[in-house]
Amino acid sequence: MKTFCTSPLPFLGQKRKYLKEVKSLLQHTAPNGTYVDLFGGSGLLSHTVKRHYPNATVIYNDYDGFSKRIDNLGTTNQLLNSIRALLTGVEQKAKIPEGIKQQILELIKKEEQKGNYVDYITLSSTLLFTMKYEQTFEGFTKQTLYNRLNKNPYNADGYLEGLIIESSDYKAVFEKYKNTPGVYFLVDPPYLSTEVSGYKENYWKLKDYLNVLNVLDGHKYFYFTSNKSQIVELCEWVESRKEKGNPFNHSHTISMTNKSKNTIYEDILIHNITR
Ligand SMILES: C[S@@+](CC[C@H](N)C(=O)[O-])C[C@H]1O[C@@H](n2cnc3c(N)ncnc32)[C@H](O)[C@@H]1O
């Protein structure tokens, strides 16, 4: 069976660069253990664990419906084939002329009308500018299209084989498996305050991000983060002042709403003048 070293369909934030490290860490974990991929995304980590340890129980939490994209890959390939036929005179990476764009949009619309699943994430990564994602037909109509189609059809044969698929908020999946003896959690939450428009959930606040850390208590885990989140520094700082506690304890807060062209936020004054 083929082992994938990258997600078979485009997926922003997949951990393909970490697979070598993960596999080397797996040398020290249980071959028959239970592994729960709480933020499964493309399923690449789940797939990697299952291929490495075929006898392990691997739970892939597919919160985004990635497996639906895999189930409909045949339809997606057919649509891309029809689009490819329209692009014979258009160079790779070149802008697609307006007339051809309209024909492509017509093809997509027909798929929707037939009630077929339209994989807008794959369409985005093959027809829109790098890192641009649109989730709806309307969104697509407003974009400039580029020829970023691969020559070959997508192939995901056997990719999800052997995985137990859940599709819930990570907290529910954690509750379900937290008492499984020796369980390993794979924890790769969405990025904090970076571009995540390819995801269903597109804004994670600091509190959401910190709450995820509760799943690490007393469990074996693989936790992924980025230096952009500065979560490790924050936790070290909190630990360094365990005795003093929250510097804002017993203080009072005054906030004011600030509106500018594109944003709205609260400006805050915190005071403690009665110590
Ligand atoms: C950084 S990605 C994970 C990538 C994955 N490890 C991979 O290799 O493809 C984070 C994933 O968590 C999903 N997610 C967002 N909110 C969630 C929630 N409340 N519970 C579970 N997953 C969530 C996002 O949609 C996204 O797919």
PDBQT file of the ligand as one rigid body, heavy atoms in Angstrom, charges set to zero:
ROOT
HETATM    1  C1  LIG A 301      -3.092  23.095  11.792  1.00  0.00    +0.000 C 
HETATM    2  S1  LIG A 301      -4.501  22.242  11.183  1.00  0.00    +0.000 S 
HETATM    3  C2  LIG A 301      -4.098  20.561  11.419  1.00  0.00    +0.000 C 
HETATM    4  C3  LIG A 301      -3.289  20.031  10.274  1.00  0.00    +0.000 C 
HETATM    5  C4  LIG A 301      -3.048  18.543  10.318  1.00  0.00    +0.000 C 
HETATM    6  N1  LIG A 301      -2.204  18.119  11.420  1.00  0.00    +0.000 N 
HETATM    7  C5  LIG A 301      -2.423  18.075   9.008  1.00  0.00    +0.000 C 
HETATM    8  O1  LIG A 301      -1.263  17.598   9.006  1.00  0.00    +0.000 OA
HETATM    9  O2  LIG A 301      -3.084  18.198   7.974  1.00  0.00    +0.000 OA
HETATM   10  C6  LIG A 301      -5.714  22.496  12.406  1.00  0.00    +0.000 C 
HETATM   11  C7  LIG A 301      -7.062  21.864  12.095  1.00  0.00    +0.000 C 
HETATM   12  O3  LIG A 301      -7.952  21.972  13.211  1.00  0.00    +0.000 OA
HETATM   13  C8  LIG A 301      -9.265  22.184  12.704  1.00  0.00    +0.000 C 
HETATM   14  N2  LIG A 301     -10.118  22.717  13.783  1.00  0.00    +0.000 N 
HETATM   15  C9  LIG A 301     -10.539  24.002  13.979  1.00  0.00    +0.000 A 
HETATM   16  N3  LIG A 301     -11.323  24.074  15.067  1.00  0.00    +0.000 NA
HETATM   17  C10 LIG A 301     -11.405  22.816  15.571  1.00  0.00    +0.000 A 
HETATM   18  C11 LIG A 301     -12.083  22.265  16.695  1.00  0.00    +0.000 A 
HETATM   19  N4  LIG A 301     -12.816  23.022  17.512  1.00  0.00    +0.000 N 
HETATM   20  N5  LIG A 301     -11.954  20.943  16.924  1.00  0.00    +0.000 NA
HETATM   21  C12 LIG A 301     -11.211  20.161  16.094  1.00  0.00    +0.000 A 
HETATM   22  N6  LIG A 301     -10.543  20.640  15.017  1.00  0.00    +0.000 NA
HETATM   23  C13 LIG A 301     -10.638  21.951  14.754  1.00  0.00    +0.000 A 
HETATM   24  C14 LIG A 301      -9.000  23.162  11.588  1.00  0.00    +0.000 C 
HETATM   25  O4  LIG A 301     -10.109  23.294  10.765  1.00  0.00    +0.000 OA
HETATM   26  C15 LIG A 301      -7.783  22.527  10.932  1.00  0.00    +0.000 C 
HETATM   27  O5  LIG A 301      -8.140  21.519  10.049  1.00  0.00    +0.000 OA
ENDROOT
TORSDOF 0
